Amino acid sequence: MGLMAIMKRLWILAATISGALASTAGGAAGNPETGATKAVVCQACHGANGNSVNPEWPSLAGLGADYIAEQLKNFKESKRNNPVMMPNATALSPEDMADLGAYFDSLVNTGLEADPSYWQAGQKLYRAGDSARGIPACMACHGPTGFGNEPAKFPALRGQHSVYVVKQLNDYASGARGTGPNGIMQTIAKRLSPDDIRNVASYLQGLR
């Protein structure tokens, strides 16, 4: 699939989501205050303020309420495989997931530093993609400043640990992670070289 085909799928996806918003706009949102009381166990890995100190565990602050809730659902339904998250998600109700998503999304990502050797190449790929290899710009879905797209459940990426981003992109490329709309991330990740992944992950770690 070429770059134009990928972009067409992205446009179709965006149009589908926009149409769906009209019918879901009245849905109940999570309660961040209630979510704070439920997040105590989560803080051991993801930080008291949603900013993880372990680069293998993602920062959840400002990641996107709906995206977080959806990932918890994926863990509960074994659509995503993680030995820590799967048992923790088992007992969560849809309301719990919405509350936790709202809570972590209400927090502020404090940001990290990018590796100076790699971030400039990562910035180029994030902002412009590589048409010769059929790689669209990451910012087409995740935004020019990495704040994501909440209605589309495209997560915020700015300030995320590069180690975590590298693992997720490799998991998409290998098929270990299969969740996501229309297989877009799997298609794109397979076209990224190890250097591409390292570079864009470094850029995202310092983006804020």
Secondary structure, DSSP 4 states (H G I P E B T S, - for coil): --HHHHHHHHHHHHHHHHHHHHHHTTSPPP-HHHHHHH-TTTHHHH-TTS--SSTTS---TTS-HHHHHHHHHHHHTTSS--TTHHHHHHT--HHHHHHHHHHHHHS--------TTTHHHHHHHHHH-BGGGTB--THHHH-TTS--BTTTTBPP-TT--HHHHHHHHHHHHHTS---SGGGHHHHHHTT--HHHHHHHHHHHHH--
